[in-house]
Amino acid sequence: MNALFLLRARLLRMAVPALLPALLAPWLAGCSKNEQPPQTAVEVQAAAVRFAPLTQHVRADAVLAPLAQAAISPRIAAPVKKLFVQRGSRVKAGQLLALLDNSDLEAAVVDNRGAFDAASAAYETAVQAQVPEDYRKAELDVAQAHATLDLNRKIVASRKNLFAQGAISGRDLDTSEAALVQAQAAYDTAAQHLAGMKKVSRAAALKAAQGQLESARGKYEGAEAQFGYSQIRSPIRGVVTDRPLFAGETAAPGTPLITVMDTSALIAKIHLSQSQTQMLRQGGAAAVDIPGIPHPVPGKITLISPALDPGSTTVEVWVRLENPKGQLRAGTAVHVNLAGRTVPQALVVPSESIVLSDAGNKTVMVVGSDNIAHQVPVETGISGDGETQILSGVSAGQQVIAVGAYGLDDGTRVKVVKSIEGTGQAAAEDGK
């Protein structure tokens, strides 16, 4: 019996280790269902919802254009005699830039000046000598004819008395009466000539002399204008940006000989939608990012077009940048940031904290006191400087996830490793 008992005990000791995992498996499975390992917290950066002034910005690309530009073309075809400027030369308005060959034009000026002087002298002679002399002669003719008429009247009256007394013959009386008729006709002719001089002849003579003078003046001024076309002058002040020809080459009408730009100020011309321009105002501030310049260059809105562009249905906006030192160059591609509508006390959050839900709604992840992130739908307003206005959904003082909110599920445990103060732009920089 003792030997049999010892054999059973030995077999039992050998079987228990093999059966132990199978016996403990159900108990271990029950324990794994009831107890989960602790959840790992996701590290995030948070920012407080706060009140702050907020300005909405409009951003667009543009190309800098000069304040004024003149591509100067000659009016006549002639060889270039001399050039007085080079590229980069600064010029004033009215300054002589180039001279074309003008020998023939100068001779034409001299010729027409002589003709004008002659016509001027003829006009002075007509006004001061010839016309007054003819007028005085006509007056003398009238006076002489009137005197002759009076004399013949007296002779006729005297001879009538003598004829009545029988002192003279009838023939003598008839002769004196015929002389009176002739004197009367001569007087009438002289009087009519004087009246014509007063009404027509004097004015016509003066007008003819004046017409000859004006014709000579026009030819002289035309010759001077042609001569002036050979002198290429700058209509504006600025800097010479192009001078394609050299002395001796022929300049052609309509082909730019010299280009002058006024770069004392530059204009960034941008095209915006009508809704974007509604928030802008003339005289508003702007900042322009220019390649090679570390800081934005300040500008001012000088023009908001009152009409839409018919081709693109956009509104053209001009931003003026002062350029007294000539550091900025026309033709540079720039990025313009325009200041639009401002809310003095806006409830703001970092723009990066706003994410879209699966339904397409705007939400933020609010961090509760238990370090659990809750997805909260929000209604947004304007945006600017990396921050967005919140119209509803959260209140001041709450913590929202500024960096790391994308892809988090509602109810995720988080660990705030950094609290961000300031704008969402600063938050983005801190998160890098």
Secondary structure, 3 states (H helix, E strand, C coil): CHHHHHHHHHHHHHHHHHHHHHHHHHHHHHHHHHCCCCCCCEEEEEEECEEEEEEEEEEEEEEEEEEEEEEECCCCCEEEEEECCCCCCEECCCCEEEEECCHHHHHHHHHHHHHHHHHHHHHHHHHHHHHHHHHHHHHHHHHHHHHHHHHHHHHHHHHHHHHHHCCCCHHHHHHHHHHHHHHHHHHHHHHHHHHHHHHHHHHHHHHHHHHHHHHHHHHHHHHHHHHHHCEEECCCCEEEEECCCCCCCEECCCCCCEEEEEEEEEEEEEEECHHHHCCCCCCCEEEEECCCCCCCEEEEEEEECCCCCCCCCCEEEEEEEECCCCCCCCCCEEEEEEEEEEEEEEEEEEHHHCEECCCCCEEEEEECCCCEEEEEECEEEEEECCEEEEEECCCCCCEEEEECCCCCCCCEEEEEEEEECCCHHHHHHHHC
